[in-house]
Amino acid sequence: MELLKQAIRNRGNVLSNQVLKVDSFLNHQVDTKLMAEVGKEFARLFQSDGITKVLTIESSGIAPSFLAATVLDVPLIFARKKKSLTMTDDVYVSQVYSFTKQETNDITVSKNFLSAKDNVLIIDDFLANGQAALGLIDIVKQANANVAGLGIVIEKSFQDGRQRLLDLGYRVESLARIHSLENGNVTFVDELASIK
Ligand code: 5GP
């Protein structure tokens, strides 16, 4: 998605060969117009798949998921990273190791909001090693629901999350695929042919 790639190029900061900071439009300040376009693109990609729920994880997954769920006309659920005092319902729980925070958190979703009838589109901001995605998939499976596919805003293709998910048979739609962050430069997968 060209608009997103431009934002990454112009407004992203490469913190290391592994980590990209995008808190000016996605992870802290939110560019709502860009996130609306991102959400619409996810909705377009999954429009024929009979999606009944969009599932993401707080907090950075919510902005790009919002328009996807709006256009698909289905509810948006975000998994919680901290159990809320008001969350007295039965919950599905999965453990997720955070790539950026280097700690393991329980993520939870109320059993009221996912059931065996659901066909779920999972959306997240980044795909690195796939831990967040696998945690969300685990929650969908606990509900005996179906994973229709995964929508990822920024995939770091040099890490193994995508391959892990493909090996498990899941459809992965990433709107920007980063080949490398080496030497402070962002190279996208679809630019490789033109560089050579
Ligand atoms: P994974 O679970 O696939 O290893 O990592 C994905 C999660 O870690 C995302 O939900 C995102 O919050 C965070 N993450 C992974 N890599 C990056 C990165 O380069 N930049 C930012 N801002 N977050 C990342």
Boltz pocket constraint, residues with backbone or C-beta under 6 A from the ligand:
constraints:
  - pocket:
      binder: B
      contacts: [[A, 18], [A, 19], [A, 20], [A, 21], [A, 22], [A, 27], [A, 60], [A, 97], [A, 98], [A, 99], [A, 100], [A, 124], [A, 125], [A, 126], [A, 127], [A, 128], [A, 129], [A, 130], [A, 131], [A, 132], [A, 133], [A, 156], [A, 161]]
      max_distance: 6.0
